[in-house]
Structures are given as C-alpha cells and as structure tokens.
Amino acid sequence: MIDINRFDATVRAVPDGGVTSAKGFQAAGVHAGFRKNPDRLDLAMLVADEPCAGAGVFTTNRFCAAPVTVSRENLGPEGCGLVRGVVINSGNANAATGEMGISVARETCEVASQVLACEPNQVLVASTGVIGVPLAIDLFETGIPEVCDVLSRAGGADAARAIMTTDTHPKEYAVSYETETLEYVGSTFTVGGMCKGSGMIMPNMATMICCITTDAPVAPQTLHRLLVGAVSQTFNKVTVDSDTSTNDTCIMLASGAAAPGVRPIEENTDAYDELERAVRIVCETLARAIASDGEGASRLVTVNVTGAPTDEDADTAARAVANSPLVKTAIAGRDCNWGRIAMALGKCGVTFDQRDVSIDIMDIPVCRDGLTVPFDEDEALRRFEAPEIIITADLGAGDGSATVWTCDLTHEYVHINGDYRS
C-alpha cells in the first residue's frame, strides 16, 4: 500500500472502498454465461444515477478490440462527453472479430440504453478475455436486464469480481477528502475505482480495464485532462510482460453529487489540485495492485531511476530493467544479481557513462561508480522476503527520474499462459 500522506495528509482511505464509494453511482456483477463456470461472475455494470461527465483513454494497440472502437466513437473526438453507464464482460475480449464484433458492441449499447432510458452513445462498453473468438449479442440481451435489476451502492465489489480474468483477487480502492477551497467549503469529495489486470500488461496509454468515479463536479473536457495526467504517471508506468493489450480501457465518471448546483472544478485552481491528488492516489494504488498481481508473480517490484539526462530517458531505462526476463527471474530466485540490472540499463539506448552509475537493491549498495560493492549475501536474502522489492539506479547523467512498477517472473507465468485458452 502506498503512503498517501506523501500526497496530502487530508486525504483518507475509504474502508472497503471501491468504484461506488463516490455518491451518485451504482454497480453490480452477475454470471451471464460468458464463462463456462457458473460460479464466476462475468458481466458488470457501473451506472450513474443521471447522465454525467465521462472521459476515457484507450489502448494504442492497432489490433484494438471492438468495444474500444465503439467507446471511442461514443465519447467523440475529444475523448469525453455525457455517460450514463458502462457495460463490461469478461471471458471474451471481442477483439479481432471484424464487423460482427463492432455490431455486437454497438448493439450492447442499444440494449443497455433501453434499460437505462438513455441515449446509446451515453453507454460505454469494455471486454476482456480470449482474443479472436466471436461474441454473440444474446448473452448481453439476457444479462443486462439481470444485472440492472441488482444495481446498488453495495454492488461495486461484485462488479470488481466480474471483470477479473487471471487476476487472483479483485482490485478496488477509494479515498475521500474535505475540500479546503472556499467555493466548495463543507463538501467532502470521494474518488473510487476498480480495475482488472494480471497479464498482457504494458500499457502505452491506459490500464487493462479500469473505472474511476468521483462525486466532485467536473466538466467532461476537464475530466479528460485530469484522467490523462493521472494515467500517464500511474497505469502507464506498469509492466508485467511488456505486452500492450488489445483491450486497454480506462474510464472516469464524475457525478457532481457531493456538491450539486455549483460550478464545475476548473484547471489551475486549488480545487483542481486537491482532486488531482486524490485521483493520483487511487490510480497509483490500483496500478501497483496490477503489478503485484502479475500472472504467477510472488513479488511487486519497484524500479526507480534517477540521474538520467531527461525524465523520458529515465522512463526508458527503468522500463528496460522492469521488462528484463533476466532481472525478473533473478528476483524470483532471490538472487541479488546487480549485473543483470547493469546489463538492462546499458542496452536501453540512454546516454550515460558506466563509471558514474550507482545501483541499490533493497537499500543495499551493490554498485558504485560502475563497480561492485561487497555486501552481505545473507542480509540480501533476508530482504528479498519482503513483499515489495525496490531497485534504485542513479545514472549520474542529469536530473531526469522515473518510477516503473513490475513483478518477478516465475514458472507459474508460463503455466498460466500455456493453458490460457483451456
């Protein structure tokens, strides 16, 4: 868990919080038949009490899924608009399914809009699961009315379970804060979210499937800029296996229900800064949860790179370390092998002099000025039992810095992905 006090001491975690912790939202999850196992929830809906501001960011993979295409269309060229509900199924990605897949995604919006009494373009859709398998509309036609019948403020937990694929547990989080700005004085705003993600994870834009909500008043365009900024510093800094999904979707909704009738929060204001911090906390917590739950993972790994020529160079270097199978397997084997980290840094294309590089593993100095530093192997082995392994590298070439989250690489990753379609 991150230390939220490093952001703002006034922000507090909501106990058992999730995507419906913010006022103005309901959710639910049911088994609709997308999965063979009747005990697995596989259809989720998140619904706003009234059409509200919505924004989205999506995968940059050119083999993008049908629901990504349709949700982009519904939000329009600015990536934002009014949204009433989000429909998410697991078990089938509806990707590489051609015009038939596009038609099913659009029909899903039609079905949901009839039940919710809204316009079809006020419904967003997302799917996750196996790629290249046709998806029929009939399960949505029967499942959407069923899931709408059980929508509630308490339904966020079931929704979070329904969107899981190889995740070992649902991923939910929420925070709240009492605003200190005069315009909204006395108001308490909440930001909550749910996400899924365990494999095929190196977003180049968003996360796997994620929904963020807030009851703060925010206009659609401002919400989009807020979401893009948060995603760039959180979900875009996660990599499990360096593979960008066909279905990455991150949606944010703002009901304004905690301060009805007031002017929306605008950029370059104290109120925006408060909300931005809360959104960053929720997104970072969920991003770290994705990394720590990587397929077959036993450890969350945080890679910090400083001293790079630019922040972009630092990100490139950190990502090279985080994606290295040799680094990841060394961590799985509890091997404090800093040479693999040096190798990954050296191959990434960032300019630096190896004689200026320092590397620490779990706060143990292992390399200074490009040369080995003697360390206690038994102490290193003890520190490797921690749930989070921290690697820090200073390139000594500038002021750029970046943090990337990943996980170790175990035999179980091969087992999971070798049997994924069975």
C-alpha positions in Angstrom: 0.0 0.0 0.0 1.3 3.5 -0.9 1.8 6.1 1.8 -1.0 8.6 0.8 0.3 11.1 3.3 3.2 11.9 0.9 0.5 13.4 -1.3 -1.8 15.1 1.2 -2.4 14.4 4.9 -6.1 15.4 4.5 -6.8 12.5 2.1 -8.1 9.4 3.8 -8.7 5.9 2.5 -12.3 4.8 2.5 -12.7 1.4 4.4 -13.6 -1.3 1.9 -13.8 1.4 -0.7 -14.3 0.9 -4.4 -16.0 2.2 -7.5 -19.3 3.0 -5.8 -17.9 4.8 -2.8 -18.5 8.1 -4.6 -22.1 9.4 -4.4 -24.3 9.1 -7.5 -23.2 5.6 -8.7 -24.4 2.0 -8.5 -22.9 -1.2 -9.8 -23.4 -4.9 -9.9 -21.9 -8.1 -11.3 -23.6 -11.3 -12.3 -23.0 -14.6 -14.2 -24.4 -14.1 -17.7 -22.8 -17.1 -19.4 -19.7 -15.6 -21.0 -17.8 -18.1 -18.8 -18.5 -21.8 -18.5 -18.1 -21.8 -14.8 -21.5 -20.8 -13.3 -19.7 -19.6 -10.1 -17.7 -17.0 -12.0 -19.3 -13.5 -12.3 -18.7 -12.4 -15.9 -20.9 -9.3 -16.6 -20.5 -6.0 -14.7 -22.3 -2.7 -15.0 -21.4 0.7 -13.5 -24.3 3.2 -13.7 -24.6 6.8 -12.8 -27.9 8.0 -11.3 -28.1 10.6 -14.0 -26.0 11.2 -17.2 -22.8 12.7 -16.0 -19.4 13.8 -17.2 -17.3 10.9 -18.6 -13.9 10.5 -20.1 -11.8 7.7 -21.4 -8.4 6.7 -22.7 -7.8 3.5 -24.6 -5.2 1.1 -26.0 -2.7 2.2 -28.6 -2.5 -1.3 -30.0 -3.5 -1.2 -33.7 -5.3 -4.6 -33.2 -7.8 -2.8 -30.9 -10.9 -4.6 -29.8 -14.4 -3.8 -31.0 -15.6 -2.3 -27.6 -12.6 0.1 -27.7 -13.7 1.3 -31.2 -17.3 1.8 -30.1 -16.5 3.5 -26.8 -14.2 5.9 -28.6 -17.0 6.7 -31.1 -19.5 7.3 -28.3 -17.2 9.7 -26.4 -16.3 11.6 -29.6 -13.0 13.1 -30.8 -12.2 14.8 -27.5 -12.5 11.5 -25.6 -15.2 12.8 -23.3 -18.9 13.5 -23.1 -22.0 12.6 -21.1 -22.2 9.0 -19.9 -24.9 7.1 -18.1 -23.4 3.6 -17.8 -20.5 1.2 -18.5 -21.0 -2.4 -19.5 -18.0 -4.8 -19.1 -17.9 -8.5 -19.8 -15.1 -11.0 -19.0 -14.3 -14.3 -20.7 -14.3 -12.9 -24.3 -12.2 -9.9 -25.5 -14.4 -9.3 -28.6 -11.1 -8.5 -30.3 -10.1 -9.4 -33.9 -13.8 -10.2 -34.6 -14.3 -7.9 -37.5 -17.5 -6.1 -38.3 -19.5 -8.7 -36.4 -17.7 -7.7 -33.2 -18.3 -4.0 -33.9 -22.0 -4.7 -34.4 -22.3 -6.6 -31.1 -20.6 -3.8 -29.2 -23.0 -1.2 -30.7 -26.0 -3.5 -30.0 -24.8 -3.8 -26.4 -25.0 0.0 -26.1 -28.5 -0.2 -27.6 -29.7 -2.8 -25.2 -28.3 -1.0 -22.2 -29.7 2.3 -23.3 -33.2 0.9 -23.4 -32.9 -0.5 -19.9 -31.3 2.7 -18.6 -33.6 5.1 -20.6 -30.7 7.0 -22.1 -29.1 7.5 -25.5 -27.0 4.6 -26.9 -23.9 6.9 -27.1 -24.2 7.5 -23.4 -23.2 3.9 -22.8 -19.6 2.7 -22.9 -18.5 -0.9 -23.3 -15.4 -2.9 -22.5 -14.5 -6.6 -22.8 -11.7 -8.8 -21.6 -10.7 -12.4 -22.2 -9.7 -14.5 -25.2 -8.9 -12.7 -28.5 -10.3 -13.8 -31.8 -13.4 -15.6 -30.6 -16.8 -14.4 -32.0 -19.1 -12.8 -29.3 -22.9 -13.1 -29.7 -25.4 -10.4 -28.5 -27.8 -12.9 -26.9 -25.8 -13.0 -23.6 -26.0 -9.2 -23.3 -29.7 -9.2 -24.1 -30.4 -11.5 -21.2 -27.6 -10.4 -18.9 -28.0 -6.6 -19.0 -31.6 -6.6 -17.6 -30.5 -9.1 -15.0 -27.5 -7.1 -13.8 -29.6 -3.9 -13.8 -32.1 -5.5 -11.5 -29.4 -5.8 -8.8 -27.6 -2.5 -9.2 -26.8 -0.9 -5.8 -24.3 1.2 -3.9 -23.0 -2.0 -2.4 -22.6 -3.7 -5.8 -19.1 -2.4 -6.5 -17.5 -5.4 -5.0 -19.4 -7.8 -7.3 -18.6 -5.6 -10.3 -14.9 -5.8 -9.5 -15.1 -9.6 -9.4 -17.0 -9.8 -12.6 -14.3 -8.1 -14.7 -11.5 -10.4 -13.5 -9.7 -12.8 -15.8 -6.5 -14.3 -14.5 -6.5 -11.9 -11.6 -6.1 -13.7 -8.2 -8.2 -11.1 -6.4 -10.4 -8.0 -7.2 -8.8 -4.6 -7.2 -10.7 -1.8 -5.6 -9.8 1.4 -3.8 -11.3 4.7 -2.7 -10.3 7.9 -0.9 -12.1 10.9 0.4 -11.2 14.4 1.4 -12.9 17.5 2.8 -12.1 20.3 0.4 -10.4 23.4 1.8 -11.4 25.7 -1.1 -13.9 28.4 -0.3 -16.1 27.8 -3.4 -16.8 24.2 -2.2 -16.4 24.7 1.5 -18.0 22.0 3.6 -18.1 19.5 0.8 -16.4 16.1 1.1 -15.4 14.6 -2.2 -14.7 10.9 -2.9 -12.7 9.2 -5.7 -13.0 5.5 -6.1 -12.1 2.8 -8.6 -11.9 -0.8 -9.7 -9.6 -2.4 -12.2 -8.5 -5.8 -13.6 -5.2 -6.7 -14.9 -2.7 -9.5 -14.5 -1.1 -10.4 -17.8 -0.6 -8.8 -21.3 0.3 -5.7 -19.4 2.5 -2.9 -20.6 0.0 -0.1 -21.2 1.1 2.6 -23.6 -1.9 4.8 -22.8 -4.1 3.3 -20.1 -4.6 0.2 -18.0 -6.3 -3.1 -18.8 -9.9 -2.4 -17.7 -10.4 0.4 -15.2 -13.3 2.5 -14.0 -12.7 5.6 -11.8 -15.5 7.6 -10.2 -15.8 10.8 -8.3 -18.7 12.8 -6.9 -16.8 16.1 -7.4 -18.3 18.4 -10.0 -16.1 18.3 -13.1 -16.9 19.2 -16.8 -16.1 16.5 -19.4 -13.2 18.2 -21.0 -11.5 19.0 -17.7 -12.2 15.4 -16.6 -10.4 14.0 -19.7 -7.3 16.2 -19.0 -7.4 15.1 -15.4 -7.6 11.4 -16.4 -4.9 11.6 -19.0 -2.5 13.2 -16.5 -3.1 10.6 -13.8 -2.8 7.7 -16.2 0.5 8.9 -17.6 2.0 8.8 -14.1 0.4 5.6 -12.9 -1.0 3.0 -15.2 1.4 3.9 -18.0 4.2 3.0 -15.5 3.2 -0.6 -15.1 4.6 -3.5 -17.0 4.2 -7.2 -16.3 5.3 -8.8 -19.5 5.9 -5.8 -21.9 2.8 -6.7 -23.9 0.2 -4.0 -24.6 -3.3 -5.4 -24.6 -5.8 -5.1 -27.4 -8.5 -4.0 -25.0 -6.9 -1.5 -22.6 -9.7 0.9 -21.4 -9.7 3.4 -18.6 -12.9 5.3 -18.0 -13.6 8.0 -15.4 -17.0 9.4 -14.5 -17.9 12.5 -12.4 -21.4 12.7 -10.9 -21.0 16.0 -9.0 -23.4 14.6 -6.4 -21.3 15.7 -3.5 -21.8 19.4 -4.4 -24.9 19.7 -6.6 -25.7 23.0 -8.3 -22.2 24.5 -8.0 -19.8 25.5 -10.8 -17.6 22.6 -12.0 -14.0 22.5 -10.9 -11.6 24.1 -13.3 -7.9 23.6 -14.1 -5.3 25.9 -12.4 -7.3 26.1 -9.2 -6.8 24.8 -5.7 -9.9 22.6 -6.0 -8.4 21.0 -9.1 -5.1 20.4 -7.3 -7.0 18.7 -4.5 -8.9 16.4 -6.8 -5.8 15.7 -8.9 -4.0 14.4 -5.8 -6.9 12.2 -4.9 -7.2 10.7 -8.4 -3.5 10.1 -8.5 -3.6 8.2 -5.2 -6.4 6.0 -6.4 -4.8 5.3 -9.8 -1.3 4.7 -8.3 -2.8 2.2 -5.7 -4.6 0.3 -8.5 -1.6 0.4 -10.8 0.6 -1.1 -8.1 -2.1 -3.7 -7.4 -1.9 -4.7 -11.1 1.9 -5.1 -10.9 1.8 -7.1 -7.7 -0.8 -9.4 -9.1 1.0 -10.1 -12.3 0.5 -13.6 -13.6 2.5 -16.0 -11.4 4.1 -13.2 -9.5 5.4 -13.5 -6.0 6.8 -10.0 -5.5 5.9 -6.4 -6.5 9.0 -4.8 -8.0 9.5 -1.0 -8.0 12.3 0.3 -10.3 13.5 3.8 -9.6 15.9 5.5 -12.0 17.4 8.9 -11.2 20.3 10.9 -12.8 19.1 10.4 -16.3 19.5 13.1 -19.0 15.7 13.6 -19.1 12.6 12.1 -17.5 11.9 10.3 -20.7 15.3 8.7 -20.6 14.8 7.7 -17.0 11.5 6.0 -18.0 13.2 4.2 -20.9 15.9 2.9 -18.5 13.5 1.9 -15.8 11.3 0.1 -18.3 14.3 -1.8 -19.6 15.1 -3.1 -16.1 11.5 -3.8 -15.4 11.0 -5.8 -18.6 14.2 -7.8 -18.5 13.4 -11.5 -18.0 16.9 -11.9 -16.5 16.3 -9.3 -13.9 12.8 -10.6 -13.2 13.9 -14.2 -12.8 16.8 -13.2 -10.6 14.2 -11.6 -8.2 12.1 -14.7 -8.4 15.2 -16.7 -7.3 16.0 -14.2 -4.5 19.4 -13.5 -6.3 20.9 -10.1 -5.7 22.5 -10.1 -9.1 23.1 -6.5 -9.9 24.9 -7.3 -13.1 21.6 -8.0 -14.8 20.4 -4.6 -13.8 23.5 -3.0 -15.2 23.0 -5.0 -18.4 19.5 -3.8 -18.9 20.5 -0.2 -18.3 23.3 -0.4 -20.7 21.2 -1.8 -23.6 18.4 0.7 -23.4 19.9 3.4 -25.5 20.1 6.1 -22.9 23.4 8.0 -22.8 25.4 7.7 -19.7 28.9 6.8 -18.5 29.1 3.5 -16.7 31.7 5.0 -14.4 29.0 7.3 -12.9 26.4 4.6 -12.2 25.2 3.6 -8.7 22.8 0.7 -8.0 21.0 -0.3 -4.8 18.8 -3.3 -4.3 16.5 -3.1 -1.2 18.6 -0.2 0.1 21.8 -2.4 -0.1 24.5 -0.6 -2.1 25.7 -3.2 -4.7 27.4 -0.9 -7.3 29.2 2.4 -7.0 31.0 4.2 -9.9 30.1 1.2 -12.1 32.0 -1.2 -9.9 30.8 -3.9 -7.5 30.4 -3.1 -3.8 30.8 -6.0 -1.3 27.6 -6.8 0.5 26.2 -9.4 2.9 24.5 -12.1 0.9 22.6 -13.4 3.9 21.2 -10.0 4.6 20.3 -9.6 1.0 18.5 -12.9 1.0 16.6 -11.8 4.1 15.5 -8.6 2.5 14.3 -10.5 -0.6 11.5 -11.9 1.6 9.8 -8.5 1.6 6.6 -8.3 -0.5 8.0 -5.4 -2.5 11.5 -5.4 -4.0 12.9 -1.9 -4.7 15.6 -1.4 -7.2 17.3 2.1 -7.5 19.7 3.2 -10.1 21.4 6.6 -10.4 22.9 7.1 -13.9 24.8 10.2 -12.9 24.0 11.9 -16.2 21.4 14.5 -15.4 18.2 15.3 -13.4 15.7 13.0 -15.1 13.9 10.5 -12.9 11.1 7.9 -13.3 9.4 5.0 -11.4 8.1 1.9 -13.1 6.2 -1.0 -11.3 6.5 -4.6 -12.4 6.8 -8.1 -10.8 9.1 -11.1 -10.8 8.9 -13.8 -13.4 8.2 -17.3 -12.1 7.4 -20.8 -13.5 3.7 -20.1 -12.8 3.6 -17.3 -15.5 4.5 -20.0 -18.2 1.9 -22.4 -16.7 -0.9 -19.8 -16.8 -0.2 -18.6 -20.3 0.4 -22.0 -21.7 -3.1 -23.1 -20.6 -4.9 -19.7 -21.1 -7.4 -20.9 -23.6 -8.2 -24.3 -22.0 
